[in-house]
């Protein structure tokens, strides 16, 4: 009995210290589950208020009538909803201004934590991109399930925030097969 209690206490202490370390190592796994009230995978093509803007082999791009052109306190230029095989897989928000970029970057860093950063300078062009990747972990696999990407071009003062779910997006082979 005493040995069993000691084992349980050791297991409890171990989990108290190990679980947070594992969670921190993999980062928070709180990918966006959609955009506003829309969940990934929903068919927006038949929903009232959406207008088809473009269609190609990569899917369909929609705009929304009476769109709220603000996100997390940042005024937006446009919001595009992208579907593949009639399933919502990406939302792209465009905006202008460095202060708006900095606000979205700060909000995203706080919300999603660990990120990768890509900076580039080509002649007069200077831009930056932050990306957050979300994975599903099991014993046998690590599967990319979602991405949040924030890009900003300091030359044009224009930026883009995209939220995407890989489960419903076009397969990679579609981009490489012509």
WOLINQUI-V506658 format. One record per backbone hydrogen bond with DSSP energy under -1.0 kcal/mol. NH is the residue of the N-H (numbers start at 0). CO is the residue of the C=O. Records with the same first field share a line. If there is no record, write none. Layout:
BEGIN
NH = CO / CO
END
This chain:
BEGIN
4 = 0
5 = 1
6 = 2
7 = 3
8 = 4
9 = 5
10 = 6
11 = 7
12 = 8
13 = 9
14 = 10
15 = 11
16 = 12
17 = 13
18 = 14
21 = 17
22 = 18
23 = 19
24 = 20
25 = 21
26 = 22
34 = 37
37 = 34
39 = 32
40 = 87
41 = 38
46 = 43
49 = 46
50 = 62
52 = 60
53 = 60
55 = 58
58 = 55
59 = 82
60 = 53
61 = 80
62 = 50
64 = 48
66 = 63
69 = 67
70 = 73
73 = 70
75 = 68
76 = 93
77 = 93
79 = 91
80 = 61
81 = 89
82 = 59
83 = 86
86 = 83
87 = 41
88 = 81
89 = 81
90 = 162
91 = 79
92 = 160
93 = 77
94 = 158
96 = 156
100 = 96
101 = 97
102 = 98
103 = 99
104 = 100
105 = 101
106 = 102
107 = 103
108 = 104
109 = 105
110 = 106
111 = 107
112 = 108
115 = 130
117 = 128
119 = 126
121 = 124
124 = 121
126 = 119
127 = 151
128 = 117
129 = 149
130 = 115
131 = 147
133 = 145
135 = 142
137 = 140
142 = 135
144 = 133
145 = 133
146 = 163
147 = 131
148 = 161
149 = 129
150 = 159
151 = 127
152 = 157
153 = 125
156 = 152
158 = 94
159 = 150
160 = 92
161 = 148
162 = 90
163 = 146
164 = 88
165 = 144
173 = 170
174 = 171
176 = 172
END
